[in-house]
Structure formats: structure tokens, C-alpha cells
Amino acid sequence: MTKLLLLLLSGAKLGKVALTGGSMLLSLIVYAFVFGWRYAAGFIALLFVHEMGHYIAARKRGLDVGAPTFIPFVGAWIELKQLPHDAETEAFVGLGGPLLGSVGALVCYFIARSYDATWLLAVAYAGFFLNLFNLIPLSPFDGGRITAVLSPRIWLLGVPILIALFVWRPSPMLVLVALLAAPQVWQAIRYRKDSPEAKTYYAVSPRIKWEYGFYYILLAAFLAVMTHDVHEMLQATVSVRGTS
């Protein structure tokens, strides 16, 4: 098994499919030991759907993009070999992930309710929560890439959210995210409307800003409601089993 994993992970030699497949297999094995095989498979599938949302959006805009890569307990990402040439394109690619990821979680939710599958309901909850988490308006989150089309200064709103999450649930992962976000926060502080960057990369019409702002708020509200409701369903299921 070890030799097989090493072979699959040698993506530079075996190509994009081997890297994606090998990293997915490694993540599946690690998650399975912690959460069980069914949940692990569903969770990895939703991560894949989320990243394919970014992939499809990037390809639609003509950007050169690599296949998804997975790392256990970190997540997954796609490599943009060609960066977006304006803020609207970046927002379009950023929105693709949580949008398709939310659809994937919703499919799991409906199937779980139809077949009374608690484990699949837990997968749906993870999907809703992670896509909502990814909408934090701070780069490198998808939310930061989406809201940048409005103004990079909106990233400053993501700072207290990240701090509140760390106070609520301290995690080394949040510390890592904070370190990655620090340069973006500094960029937001220094941002000026009359800067060359504002007149080129961030030069977006008010109509486009309103459009992406509407999409962002609508998706965030939907995910917040679904995350809350599915969490309550899971809690009720645990309570029923505990009293039976």
C-alpha cells in the first residue's frame, strides 16, 4: 500500500490525474481512520466538487488551471497557472467553488433525508459549514476573492470574524490562515481608490459590484440557514438515540 501511495503521489512524473488521485486516496485513508469510510468518502467527494467549481469557472474564463490536490486536515485546492487579469474574473473563479460545493451539499442533504441516512446528513452539514467558512470576506478564502470585486477594504471585515472563530474554536489551522491572510490585510489597509491598481485591476462597473454583492449575500445567507438547520437535525438525532 505504501509503495502504491508513493507511486500515485509522484505527480510530477505521472501527471495531473495521478497527483489528484493519489492525494485523494491519501486523504480518504487518513479521514477514514478518524471518521469512518462512508463519511470520509462523502467528505472527499464534496471537497472535489467544490474544487471542480473553481476549475470549471477558471476554464470558462480561459485560464490555465491544474487539477485539484488534496492534503488531509488542510483541504484541497487547484493551481491557477495563469492568474486572473481583473477583479471580476477573480470573483467569478472564487464564486465557482462555494456555489458548486453548496449544490453538492444540498444533493447529499436531500438523499440523506430521503433514506434517513444520518452519516450522509453529517456529510451534508460538513459541506454547508465548510462552504460558509470559505465565504469569510478575507483572502485567501473564497469570500475574499469574491468581495475584492467590491473593494479590497472589505477584507478588513474578515479580521474580526477570523479572531472570533479562533476564540470560539482555537485551531492551528486558523493560525496558518491568519499568517497567509496577513499580507492581504496590509494590502487592504494601504488600498487607495486613486492608486494605479484601483484604476486597472479593480476597475469594475457599479452594476458588476451590485451583482456579485447580491450573489455573495444570498449564498452566505442560504449556507448559514442550512448549516444551522442541519446541525439542529443532527443534534436531535443524537438526543433521540441517547434516550432510546
N, C-alpha and C positions, 0 to 999 in steps of 0.2 A: 504493500500500500504506500509506504514512504517513497519508494522509487517511482511509483506511478504519479504521486503528487509532485515530486521534483521534476518529473518529465513534463507534466501538464503546466507547471509554473514557469518553465523556461520559455516565456512568451516571445522573447527576442528571436528565438530560433524557430519556434513552431507557429508563430503568427498570432494574430489577434484572437482567433477563436480559442486557441489553446490557453492563452492568458486569461480570457474571460471564463472559460470552462473550468480551468484549474483553480482559479481564485474562488469561483462559486462553490466548487466541490470542497475546498478547504474550509470556507465559511460554513457550509452546510454541516460538515463533520463537527466543527467546534460548537456551533449553536445546538446541534443535536445532543451533544453530551450534557449541555446545560438545560435545554428546554424540551428535549424530545424531538424525534424525527419529523413528525407531522407539522408541528409548529415551526420548526427550523425550515422545512421545505417551503411552507407558505410565506414565511417572512422573507426568505431569499427571493422568492418569486416576486413579491411586492417591491423589493429593492430593485430588482431587474426591470420591472415595469416602470418604476419611477425614472431610472436612468435612461431607459429607452425613450421616455418622453422628451428628455433633453436631446437625445441622439436624433430623433425624428425632426425636432424643431430646428436643430443645427443644420441638418442636411437639407431641410426645406429652404433655409436661407443661404444655401450654397457653401456652408463652412465645412472644412475638412476636420473630421472628428474621429476619434478612436473608439473601440468597443469598450463596454463597461469593465471596470476592475473592482474586485471586492477585497476588503480586509475585515476580518472578524472584529466586532465591537467598535469599529470605526465607521463602517458603512460601505458605500460604493461611489464611484464617480466615473465620468467619461473625460477623456483627454481632448480638449479643444486644441487641435494642431494649428488652427487658424482663428485668431481672436476676432470677436465682433468688431465691425468698423464704426458702430454708433450705439448709443444707449438703448434705442428702440430694439435693435437686433439682440442686444444682451438681455433685455427684458423678455423678449419673445422666447429665447432659448431657456431663460430661467423659469418662465412660467410653464413650459412644457413638462418639466419633471413633476411638480406637485399636482398639476392638472391631471395627467395620465395616471399618476400614482393614486390620486383620490378616486378615480374611476375604478382602478384595480381593487382598492379597499372596499368600495361600495359593492362590487361584484361579490367579494368574499362575505360581506355583511348579509346580502340577500340570500346567498347559498346557505350560510350558517343559520339564518332564521328559518329557512325552508326545511332544513334537515335536522334542526335542533343540535347543531354541532358546536359545542362550547369552545373547542380548541380553535375552530375556524373563526369564531366570533372574537377570540383573543387576537388572532392574526389581523382581523379587520381593525380592531382597536389600535394595534401597533401601527398599522398603515395610516389611519386617520391622525394619530398622535404625531408620528414622525413627519408627515407632510405638513401638519400645522407647525411643528417645531421648526421646520425648514423655512417657514414663512416669516421668521423673525426678520424685521427690516434692517439687517446688518450684513454686509458682505463679510465672509464668503457664503453665507446662507443664500438660498434661492430668493428669499424675500428681499435681501439686499440688492440682488441683481435686478429684481423686478421694480423695486421702488426707486432705484437710481435714475430711472427714466423721468421721475418727478423732480428729484433733486438729491444729490449725494448727502445733503444735510439731514435728510430723513434717517440716515444711518445712526445719527445721534440718539434717535428714539429707541433703537435696538439695544443700546448700552444698559439702561436700567432694567430692561426685560431680561437680558443675559445675567445681570447681577442678581435679580430676584430669583431666577431659576437656580443659580448656584447656592443661594441662601436656603432655598427650599429643598433642593436635592444636590448637595455638593458632589462633584464628579471631576476626575482628572480630564475627561473628555471636554468639559466646559472650559477648563483652564487652557487646554490646547486650542480650542476655538477662539478664546479671548486673545491668545497670542497671535493667531492668524488674523484676527479682526483689528488688532491694534493699528496697523498701518492704514487701514481703511477709515478708522475713526479719525486719525490725524488728517487724512485727506479731506474728510468731511468738515473738520474744523477750519481747514485752510481754504476751503472752496469759496470762490467768488464768482458772482454772476457775470462779471466783465472779464473773466480770465479766458485765455485762448481755448482751453478745454471746454469751457461752458459754451463758447460760440461755435464749437465744432462737434465734438463727441456728444455733448449733452444738449445740442440744439434740436429740440423736439417741439412740435406744434402743441398748443394747448389741447386740441382735440385728442391727440395721442396720449397725452398725460391723463386726461379725464378717463379715457378708455382703459388704460392699464390700472389706474387707481380704482376704477369700478370693479375690474376683474379681480384685483388683489383683495379688496374688502369683501366681495361676495364669496370668494373661495375660502378666505380666512374665517368668515362667519359660519359657512357650511361645515368646515372642518372642526371648528370649536364646538358646535352643536352636536355633531356626530361623535366626537371624542368624549364629550360629557355623557351623552345618552348611552353609548355602548359601554362605557365604564360602569354606569349605573346598572346596566343589564348584567354585566359580569359579576358585580358585587351581589346582586340579587340571587344569581345562580349559586354563588358560593354560600350565601346565607341559607338558602333552601337545602343545599346538600349538607350543611353543617347541622341543621335541625332535624334532618331525616334519619 
